Amino acid sequence: MGERIPMARKRFSATLPNYRLVFGGYSRIWRGGTASLQASSGDRVLGGVYEITEQELAQLDKYEGYPAEYKHIMLMVYPDIGGPVEAVVYIRPRQVAETKPSAEYLACIRQGYHDWGLV
């Protein structure tokens, strides 16, 4: 996020219940599958929540291939402290076959988890 939206304000880590992290499609840039979320009862995804402006969201949309590759959905996430918060989440609008991500892509995701203190 720091590279794409430098002014994004890091707020808190949170849990998204009843979803799982999946990798699918194929990115020529990353040379493998890219992340999305899939509804999955009983599972959960950990992540970080940022505060961004509408203009910054539009900028992020360009990076994420919105609306062709990903769409926004509003979901309730649960911070460690406090009540649920509604957040914008990027998710693939159609199901694609799961595809192995590249080592570089996984390293980027792992770094994000590390930066948020989730691992």
NUTIGU-646143 format. One record per residue: residue number from 1; residue in three letters; y, z, x of N, C-alpha, C, O in turn. Coordinates in steps of 0.1 Angstrom, whole numbers, plus 5000, padded with zeros to 4 digits. Example, Ala and Ser with C-alpha at 12.3 -4.5 7.8 and 13.67 -1.06 7.14 Angstrom:
k;r;n.Y;n.Z;n.X;ca.Y;ca.Z;ca.X;c.Y;c.Z;c.X;o.Y;o.Z;o.X
1;ALA;4943;5078;5132;4955;5078;5123;4967;5078;5132;4967;5085;5142
2;SER;4978;5071;5128;4989;5071;5137;5000;5079;5129;5011;5080;5134
END
This chain:
k;r;n.Y;n.Z;n.X;ca.Y;ca.Z;ca.X;c.Y;c.Z;c.X;o.Y;o.Z;o.X
1;MET;4988;5000;5008;5000;5000;5000;5012;5000;5009;5022;4994;5005
2;GLY;5012;5007;5020;5023;5008;5029;5028;4995;5034;5040;4992;5037
3;GLU;5018;4985;5036;5022;4972;5041;5027;4963;5029;5036;4955;5032
4;ARG;5022;4965;5017;5026;4956;5006;5038;4961;4999;5047;4953;4996
5;ILE;5039;4974;4997;5050;4979;4990;5055;4992;4998;5051;5003;4995
6;PRO;5063;4989;5008;5067;5000;5017;5074;5012;5010;5073;5023;5015
7;MET;5081;5009;4999;5089;5020;4993;5080;5027;4982;5086;5036;4975
8;ALA;5067;5024;4981;5059;5031;4971;5059;5046;4975;5057;5049;4986
9;ARG;5060;5054;4964;5060;5068;4966;5046;5074;4964;5041;5073;4952
10;LYS;5040;5079;4974;5027;5086;4973;5028;5098;4965;5036;5107;4968
11;ARG;5020;5099;4954;5021;5111;4945;5009;5121;4946;5012;5132;4950
12;PHE;4997;5117;4943;4986;5126;4943;4973;5118;4942;4973;5106;4938
13;SER;4962;5125;4947;4949;5119;4945;4944;5122;4931;4948;5132;4925
14;ALA;4935;5114;4926;4930;5116;4913;4916;5111;4911;4911;5103;4920
15;THR;4909;5115;4900;4896;5110;4897;4897;5101;4884;4904;5105;4875
16;LEU;4890;5090;4884;4889;5082;4873;4874;5083;4868;4865;5077;4874
17;PRO;4872;5090;4857;4858;5092;4852;4853;5079;4845;4860;5071;4839
18;ASN;4840;5078;4845;4832;5068;4838;4835;5054;4842;4835;5044;4835
19;TYR;4838;5053;4855;4839;5040;4862;4833;5041;4875;4830;5052;4881
20;ARG;4829;5029;4881;4824;5029;4895;4831;5018;4902;4835;5008;4897
21;LEU;4831;5019;4915;4837;5009;4924;4826;4999;4927;4815;5002;4930
22;VAL;4830;4986;4925;4821;4975;4927;4828;4964;4936;4841;4964;4937
23;PHE;4821;4956;4942;4826;4945;4950;4820;4932;4945;4808;4931;4943
24;GLY;4829;4922;4943;4824;4910;4938;4833;4898;4941;4843;4900;4948
25;GLY;4829;4886;4937;4836;4874;4940;4835;4871;4955;4827;4876;4962
26;TYR;4845;4863;4960;4845;4860;4974;4860;4858;4978;4867;4850;4972
27;SER;4865;4865;4988;4878;4863;4993;4877;4856;5006;4870;4860;5015
28;ARG;4884;4844;5007;4884;4837;5020;4892;4845;5030;4889;4845;5042
29;ILE;4902;4853;5026;4910;4861;5035;4901;4872;5041;4901;4874;5053
30;TRP;4894;4879;5032;4885;4890;5037;4871;4886;5040;4863;4894;5046
31;ARG;4867;4874;5037;4854;4869;5041;4843;4877;5034;4833;4881;5041
32;GLY;4845;4880;5021;4834;4887;5014;4840;4892;5000;4850;4888;4996
33;GLY;4832;4900;4994;4836;4905;4981;4848;4915;4982;4850;4921;4992
34;THR;4855;4916;4970;4866;4925;4970;4864;4935;4959;4856;4933;4949
35;ALA;4872;4946;4959;4870;4957;4951;4875;4955;4936;4885;4948;4934
36;SER;4868;4961;4927;4872;4962;4913;4865;4974;4908;4858;4981;4915
37;LEU;4868;4977;4895;4862;4988;4888;4853;4983;4877;4857;4973;4871
38;GLN;4843;4990;4874;4834;4986;4863;4831;4999;4855;4827;5009;4861
39;ALA;4832;4998;4842;4829;5010;4833;4814;5014;4836;4806;5005;4837
40;SER;4812;5027;4837;4799;5032;4841;4798;5047;4837;4803;5055;4844
41;SER;4792;5049;4826;4791;5063;4820;4785;5073;4830;4775;5070;4836
42;GLY;4793;5084;4832;4788;5094;4841;4792;5093;4856;4791;5102;4864
43;ASP;4797;5081;4860;4802;5079;4873;4817;5082;4874;4823;5086;4864
44;ARG;4822;5082;4886;4836;5084;4888;4841;5077;4901;4833;5075;4910
45;VAL;4854;5074;4901;4860;5068;4913;4872;5077;4917;4880;5081;4909
46;LEU;4873;5080;4930;4884;5087;4935;4894;5077;4941;4891;5066;4945
47;GLY;4907;5081;4940;4917;5072;4945;4931;5079;4946;4932;5091;4943
48;GLY;4941;5072;4950;4954;5077;4951;4963;5071;4941;4962;5059;4938
49;VAL;4973;5079;4937;4983;5074;4927;4996;5073;4934;5001;5082;4940
50;TYR;5003;5061;4932;5016;5059;4937;5026;5057;4926;5022;5053;4915
51;GLU;5038;5060;4928;5049;5057;4919;5056;5045;4924;5061;5045;4935
52;ILE;5057;5034;4916;5064;5022;4920;5073;5017;4908;5070;5021;4896
53;THR;5082;5009;4911;5091;5004;4901;5085;4991;4894;5075;4986;4899
54;GLU;5090;4987;4883;5085;4974;4877;5086;4963;4886;5078;4954;4887
55;GLN;5097;4962;4894;5099;4951;4904;5088;4952;4915;5083;4942;4919
56;GLU;5085;4964;4919;5074;4966;4929;5061;4962;4923;5052;4956;4930
57;LEU;5059;4965;4911;5046;4961;4904;5045;4946;4904;5034;4941;4906
58;ALA;5056;4939;4901;5056;4924;4901;5053;4919;4915;5046;4909;4916
59;GLN;5058;4925;4925;5055;4922;4939;5040;4924;4942;5034;4915;4948
60;LEU;5035;4935;4938;5021;4938;4940;5012;4928;4933;5001;4924;4938
61;ASP;5016;4924;4921;5009;4914;4913;5006;4902;4921;4995;4896;4920
62;LYS;5016;4897;4929;5014;4885;4937;5003;4887;4947;4995;4877;4949
63;TYR;5002;4898;4953;4991;4901;4963;4978;4902;4956;4968;4897;4962
64;GLU;4977;4907;4944;4964;4910;4937;4959;4898;4929;4949;4899;4923
65;GLY;4967;4887;4928;4963;4876;4921;4963;4878;4905;4955;4873;4898
66;TYR;4973;4886;4901;4975;4888;4887;4982;4876;4881;4991;4871;4886
67;PRO;4978;4872;4869;4967;4877;4860;4954;4869;4861;4945;4872;4854
68;ALA;4953;4860;4870;4941;4851;4871;4929;4859;4877;4918;4859;4871
69;GLU;4931;4866;4888;4920;4873;4894;4919;4888;4889;4907;4892;4888
70;TYR;4930;4894;4887;4930;4908;4882;4939;4910;4871;4949;4902;4870
71;LYS;4937;4919;4862;4946;4923;4852;4950;4938;4854;4943;4945;4861
72;HIS;4960;4942;4847;4964;4956;4847;4957;4963;4834;4957;4956;4823
73;ILE;4952;4974;4835;4949;4982;4824;4955;4996;4826;4955;5001;4837
74;MET;4958;5003;4815;4963;5017;4816;4951;5026;4813;4944;5025;4803
75;LEU;4948;5035;4823;4937;5044;4822;4942;5058;4825;4951;5060;4832
76;MET;4935;5068;4819;4938;5082;4822;4931;5086;4835;4918;5084;4836
77;VAL;4938;5091;4845;4932;5096;4857;4935;5111;4857;4944;5116;4851
78;TYR;4927;5118;4865;4927;5133;4865;4930;5138;4879;4922;5138;4888
79;PRO;4943;5143;4881;4946;5149;4894;4938;5162;4896;4933;5168;4887
80;ASP;4938;5167;4908;4931;5179;4911;4938;5191;4904;4931;5201;4900
81;ILE;4951;5190;4903;4959;5201;4897;4967;5194;4885;4973;5184;4887
82;GLY;4967;5201;4874;4975;5196;4863;4966;5187;4853;4954;5185;4855
83;GLY;4973;5183;4843;4966;5175;4832;4965;5160;4836;4970;5156;4846
84;PRO;4958;5153;4827;4956;5139;4829;4969;5131;4829;4979;5135;4823
85;VAL;4969;5120;4837;4981;5111;4838;4976;5097;4836;4966;5092;4840
86;GLU;4985;5090;4828;4982;5075;4826;4986;5067;4838;4997;5069;4843
87;ALA;4978;5058;4843;4981;5051;4855;4977;5036;4853;4968;5033;4845
88;VAL;4984;5027;4859;4981;5013;4859;4970;5011;4869;4971;5016;4881
89;VAL;4959;5004;4865;4948;5001;4874;4945;4986;4874;4946;4980;4863
90;TYR;4943;4980;4885;4939;4966;4886;4924;4965;4884;4916;4973;4890
91;ILE;4920;4956;4876;4905;4954;4873;4903;4939;4871;4911;4932;4865
92;ARG;4892;4934;4875;4888;4920;4872;4887;4918;4857;4880;4926;4851
93;PRO;4892;4907;4851;4891;4905;4837;4878;4900;4833;4874;4901;4821
94;ARG;4870;4895;4842;4857;4890;4838;4846;4895;4849;4850;4898;4860
95;GLN;4835;4896;4844;4824;4901;4853;4820;4890;4863;4819;4879;4859
96;VAL;4819;4894;4875;4815;4885;4886;4803;4891;4893;4801;4903;4893
97;ALA;4795;4883;4899;4783;4888;4906;4788;4897;4918;4798;4894;4924
98;GLU;4781;4908;4920;4784;4917;4931;4781;4910;4944;4771;4903;4946
99;THR;4791;4911;4953;4790;4904;4966;4794;4914;4977;4802;4923;4975
100;LYS;4787;4914;4988;4789;4923;4999;4803;4921;5005;4807;4910;5008
101;PRO;4810;4932;5006;4823;4931;5013;4822;4930;5028;4811;4933;5034
102;SER;4832;4924;5035;4831;4923;5049;4833;4937;5055;4839;4946;5049
103;ALA;4829;4938;5068;4831;4951;5075;4846;4955;5076;4850;4966;5075
104;GLU;4855;4944;5078;4869;4947;5079;4875;4952;5066;4883;4961;5066
105;TYR;4870;4946;5055;4875;4950;5042;4871;4965;5039;4879;4973;5034
106;LEU;4858;4968;5042;4854;4982;5040;4861;4992;5049;4864;5003;5044
107;ALA;4864;4987;5061;4872;4996;5070;4886;4999;5064;4891;5010;5065
108;CYS;4892;4989;5058;4905;4991;5051;4904;5001;5040;4913;5010;5038
109;ILE;4894;5000;5032;4892;5009;5020;4889;5023;5026;4894;5033;5021
110;ARG;4880;5024;5036;4878;5037;5042;4890;5044;5047;4892;5056;5046
111;GLN;4899;5036;5053;4911;5041;5059;4920;5047;5048;4926;5057;5049
112;GLY;4920;5040;5036;4928;5045;5025;4922;5058;5020;4930;5067;5017
113;TYR;4909;5059;5019;4903;5072;5015;4906;5083;5025;4909;5094;5021
114;HIS;4906;5079;5038;4909;5089;5048;4924;5093;5047;4927;5105;5048
115;ASP;4933;5084;5045;4947;5087;5044;4950;5096;5032;4959;5104;5033
116;TRP;4942;5095;5022;4944;5104;5010;4936;5117;5011;4937;5125;5002
117;GLY;4929;5118;5022;4921;5131;5024;4909;5131;5014;4904;5142;5011
118;LEU;4904;5120;5011;4892;5119;5001;4879;5119;5008;4869;5120;5002
119;VAL;4879;5117;5021;4866;5117;5029;4868;5127;5040;4858;5128;5048
END
